[in-house]
Amino acid sequence: MIFSTLILNQDTPIYEQIEKHIEKAVKAGALIKDSKLPSTREASSVLGISRNTVLTAYENLESRGIIYSIKGKGSFVKEEAKNDWQEVNIKWKQRINSYGQTCEQMDIIKTEPRYEKGMISFKSIAPEGNLFDVEEFKRAFLDVMALEGEKLLNYGYAKGYRDLIEYLMNYMVGKGVDGNKKDILITNGFTEGLDLILSTYTQAGDVILCESPTHHTTLKMMRAYGLQVVGVPMDEQGILPEALETAILKHKPKWVYLTPSYQNPTGIVMSGERRRIVYGILSDYHTPCIEDGFNEELLYSSSHIMPLMALTGESNHIIYIGSLSKILFPGLRLGWIMADSACIDTLESVKRAKTIHTSFVDQAVFVQYMKSGAFERYVKKAKKYYREKYLYTVEQIKEYIPYEKLWGEGGLHIFIELNHKIDTRELLKQCYRRGVLFMPGDIFEPSMKVTSSLRIGFARLKKEEISKGLKIIGEEISKNIIP
């Protein structure tokens, strides 16, 4: 309260002391324009003086234009503090560290062509929101809040909501993973999971091997931390074992980062045989691996293959990062890390230092929704919906796009390698002028080299948009083919 620092004396009339005190506070900026003053009753009580004395001071201040009164509401500051401070303009762009510079330079929202209303955009690989079980989610929310709302709205634990941890442990065991000596940490999606691992277990200059091409966000984060990212080539079954072994011997990497299922951007599902060979190489050279469990639920044509982590047994060199964001409720930003218990123990402390914890409301509602059986029903519906779109998109690509390879066995995107050496970065510029967007292949290349590839995201487009957009891309490709 403004009067808590006022010490009255007997030499000056009290109302004058009050006036000077308020005027000084206004000039110093302690009382800002339109801020409310204590009522005359409140001020007289705090100062132990007559209410009329305070009223006199307020009336004098109002007559001098320092304060104003509104009947029934009180007295307010009228003047703004006047100062002779110099204007300060920091050149923030010159102060950015290398981490911030890399994040900004590789921010595709800012650096890639922007979507304009009416365009056909194949850029996004987000799920179709109209498929979400909003009513089921509402029911889960109301049930959880009725049972433990007061707890969920308070601070939670960095490790995560216990029921969700138990659910995900069983979920991973169902994928064939041995939960013995392993633990789970709940994260704000895949991105925070990877950030926790990189910030804890790498230093600038360390080498990380990954598939080539690979996930753009992963590349951005690794480069932001000053890591050397080395790409290893792939074929239809996944990363090439001989190339991986050669790269491990040559670079002695701190980590290998792999997405065995529905790899982004290619959509490749590493075969079971290839997984065993790759796992054997990682084991032979005692090389830690970050396994990205991307989009594992959206398989259209065959049965699931166990993750690499399911091969570990008593070994602990695989860390699994999971998320259902690409199929279910990406707005919740929920993910998890499954790893050796000692690793999770450390990552828990790092998470507590960075973000304290992931929203307990979101975690509790999510696990309630999952346990209700709604997820299984949703996945069945979503797979049918996306499979139809996937098959239609493949059909249209075959009709309009001259391709050499067509990658993708599931998920929400298809990767195309053209059968002509066309710079898809330049192709994007031409298509953009005709209202079509896609992701050019160079975005996913660890070497950042120009490519003749592109990624097509189809989940949120209507069939007529898919057909029209691919036809335009095909027409622009034909303009670049030299007879």
LINMO-V893102 format. One record per helix or strand of 2 or more residues. SS is the DSSP state (helix for helix, strand for strand). FROM is the first residue (numbers start at 0). TO is the last residue. If there is no record, write none. Layout:
ss & from & to
SS & FROM & TO
SS & FROM & TO
This chain:
ss & from & to
helix & 1 & 4
helix & 13 & 27
helix & 39 & 46
helix & 50 & 62
strand & 66 & 69
strand & 73 & 76
helix & 91 & 93
helix & 97 & 104
helix & 107 & 110
strand & 119 & 120
helix & 128 & 130
helix & 133 & 151
helix & 161 & 173
strand & 181 & 186
helix & 188 & 200
strand & 206 & 211
helix & 215 & 223
strand & 227 & 234
strand & 237 & 238
helix & 240 & 250
strand & 254 & 257
helix & 271 & 283
strand & 288 & 292
helix & 307 & 310
strand & 317 & 322
helix & 329 & 331
strand & 334 & 339
helix & 340 & 353
helix & 359 & 370
helix & 373 & 399
strand & 402 & 406
strand & 412 & 417
helix & 423 & 431
strand & 435 & 436
strand & 438 & 439
helix & 440 & 443
strand & 452 & 456
helix & 462 & 479
